[in-house]
Amino acid sequence: MSDQPVLALDVGGSSVKSALVVRGQRIVGNVRVDAIQSRASAAEILSTLAAIITGQLQNRKAIQGIAFAFPGPFDYEQGICLIQDQDKYDTLYGLDLSAGLKEIFGMPGLEIRYRNDAEAAVLGEALYGAGAPYSRLLGLTLGTGLGSAFVADRKIITEGAEVPNHGWLYSLSYGGQRADDVFSTRGLLAYLRKHGIAATDVASAVRATDKNSQALAEAFSSFGADLGEFLQPFVSDFQADAVLVTGGIAEAWDRFAPSLIQSLSIPVLRGTLGTHAALFGAAALY
């Protein structure tokens, strides 16, 4: 493995985290967090990404390449954004991101690779975090949406009879709804509303007052139990050794995890790497 770092970027809807990563999981310098206007023009978005890259590469003579963890839909092999109607990055639709960045830098030979952001976070945890002791892992990112990835022997599995297409669970059905609409922040808030709790985000629900304690416990318990019921067939088909959960909803771990754990027959783990997970998973492209 080269001693030269990989510049890893984790692109979100409102910010970009970036770091220079050496030998898989060692960060050189600091993790930067830069704001990005995901509804801006393509030229403005490219300019922001280029400025972040330039800032990270000051005083750095050589890198192996650049690795992006980027939300989908996206052609990760070709580096072409396919996001539409998601209120973010719509202006990048059909754009060859690599070509645009190479043109800005005047570096046609610049190496740029891409990985789905949820896949990157799960792989980072599988390689270096809570999932490292397990050979077959079903990983989730629970947040704005439902991200997923299946990992066997430290490699992402995206096809075959044992996994759904691409390893993606978000578009599958649960209780007559898309799983993405159930096991996400908006889905969790719907569980809370059903129990009479009007929370605007997960953090405020976790801090809810004692007068709602019973209803709150029931809402989170239902969420965890339903998630376990949804996952069980995939756990069985993939013969997973463990389920790993990361993402913003994991901040409410103590609320929903007991019922999730009870509904599954294998260990259920909370990610330990936080925002570093996706950076490490992206850097693993090299």
N, C-alpha and C positions, 0 to 999 in steps of 0.2 A: 504494500500500500504506500502511495506517495506521501511524503511529509508536507507537501504543499496543501494548503487549506482549500476547502470548497466553500464558496459563498452561497449560503442557503437563505432563501426568502420564503416566508409563510404569508401568503396574501389573503387578507380578510376583506370584509365589506367596507370597513372604515379605517383599517390600519394595516401596515406591513411590518412584521417582525423579521429581523435579519441578523445574521451572525456569520463569522468565519469559523468553520468547523474543521478540526484536524483529527485524523484517525478515528472517525466515526462519532465520537461523543465528547471531544475536548473543544471548548469554545475559546478562541483567541480574541482577547479584548472583551467588549461588552455586547450584549444583545441590544440592538437598536429597535425602537418602536417609532415608526413614522406614520403620520396621518396620510390617507389617500382619499381622494374624491372619486368614488367608484361610479358616480353618475356623470362625470366630466367627459369631455371629448376624448377620443382615442389618443390624439396627440398629447393631450395634457396628462393622461394616465401613463403613457410611455415615458414622458418627460419626468414624471414623479419617480417611476421605477428606475430610470437611468440615474437620477440624482441620488437615490438610495444606494445604488450599486457604486457610484463614484465615491460617495462618502465612506463606504466600507473599504474601498480599495486604495484609499490614500496611504501612501508610504508602503504599499504592498507590491512587491515586484512581480510575483507570479502566483497564480491559483490554478487548481485543476480545472475548474469550470464553475458555472453558476447552476444552482438547483432550485427550482421553484416548487413549492407546495401550493397548488392553485385549485380553487373550487371548480366543480363541473357544472354543466357538461363542457368537456374540453377534449380536443384530440391531443393526448399527452405524447404520442409518438412524434407528431408533426409540429407541435407547439402552436396549434390554432385554437383560439377561443371560440366556443360554441354556445356561450351563455346568451339566453334571450328571455325577456319578460320576467326578470328576477329583481328588477330595481337595482341592479348593480352590474357594472361591466357590460351593459348592453351594447355600448358603442364599440366594444372590441370584437363583436360578432364577426366571424370569418377572417379575423386578422391573424397573420403569421407573426406572433409575438417575437420570436427569435429574429426574424428578418428585420423587424422594426428596431429592435435594440442594437443589432449589429450595425445597422445603418447609422444610428445615432453615434455609436462609438467609433465608427469607421474601422471595425474589426470583423471582417467576414469569417475569420477562422475561430471566433469566440465560441467556446463549447457551452451550450445551454440545454439543460434537461428538465423534464417536468414530471410531477407525480400528483395525483389527487390529494387534496389537503387532509381528508379524513384517513386515507390510506397511509399517508406520511406519518400522522400522529400515532396510528396503531402500530405501524412498523417500528417507529422510534421506541415505543414502549416494549414491543416484542424483542427488540435487539438489546436494549440497554436499561429498561425500566422494570415495571412490575411483572411483565410477561416473560422476561428472560428465562426463568426456570422451566417454561412449558414449551413443548415441541409443536403442539397444534392449538392455535388460539383463534377465537372469534372475538374481534375487537370492535367496539362501538365508540363513536363520538356523539354525545347527546348535547345538543345546543339548539341553535336556530333551526337546524334540520337534523335528520338521522343519518350519520355517516357510518360506514361499516367496512371491514376488511377481514379476510381470512388468511391466516399465516400458518404455514407448515414448514418446519425446519428452517426458520428464519427467512422464508421467501413468501411473497404475496401470491395467493392462489386466486385467479380470476375466472377460471373456466373449468368445466368438468361436471359430472353428475352430482358431486358432493357439495357444490356451492351454487348459489344463484348467479345469473349472468353478471359478469364484472365483479362479483362479490358484493353487489349492492342490494341492500334490503329496503331502501327508502321508498321505492316505487311499488313494493308488494302490498298486499291487502291485509288488514286486521280489523275485524268487526265492521266490515263494510266500508272502511276508510283506508286511505293510503297510510302506510306505516309512518311516513314522514310527517303526516298531520297529527298523529297520535303520540309518537315518541320523540317529541321535540319540545321546545319552550312553549310554543303556542298550544301544543297538545297537553302539556302539564298544566298550563293555566286553565284549560277547559276542564280538566279533572278537578281543579280547585273550585272553579265556578259551580260545578255540579254539587259540590259540598258546601256551597254558600260562602266561599271565600273569594273576595274580589281582589286578587293580587295583580300587579302590573308587570312583575318580573319574578324570577326564581328567588333572587336574593331577598326581596320583600316578603315572599311567602315563607321562607326559612325563618325570618325574624318576626313572624306573625305573633300576635299577643295570645296570652293564655286562654282567653275566652273562646278562642277557636281551636284549642289544642286537640280535642277529640276529632272534630271534622278535618282538621289538618292532617292528623295521623291517618285517618281513613283514606283521604285523597291520595297521599303519597303511597300508602300501602297498596291501594288499587293500581296505581301507576306501575309500581314495581312488580306486582303479581301479573299484571297484563303483559308487561314487557317480557317476563320470564315465559309466559305461555306462548307468546309470539316467537321467542328465540328457540324454544325447546326442539322443534323439528330440525332446525338448522344445526344446532348443537349435536343432535343425533346423527344426521346425515354426514356431517363433517368429522364426527368422532372427536370433537374438541376436548382438549384437556382442561381448558379454562375459558371463561368469558372475561374480557377486560373492558372497563368503562372509563372513558375520559370525556372531556368537554365541560361546558358551563354547568350543566345539570348535575354533574358529579359533585359540585359544591354542596348539594343537598343529600349527599351520600347517606348520612345517618338516618335520613327520613325514608328513603325508598329502598335502600339496599337490603334490609332484612327480609322483606317480602320477595324481592328478586332472588336472593340467595336461597330462600326456602323453596322456591318454585323450580329451581334447577338442581341437577344431581352432580354438578361439578363445581370447583372453586369459582367464585366471582370476585374479581380484583378491581381495585380502583387504581387508575394510572398515578404514577409518582413523579413524572417528569414535567408536568405542567406545560408551559408554553415552549419548552425546549423540545418536546417530543416530535413535533412536526418538522422542526429544523433538523434534528438528527435523522428522521425518516427521509427527508428530502436529500440530505447529504449522502445517504446510503445509495443513491443513484450512481455514485462513483465508487 
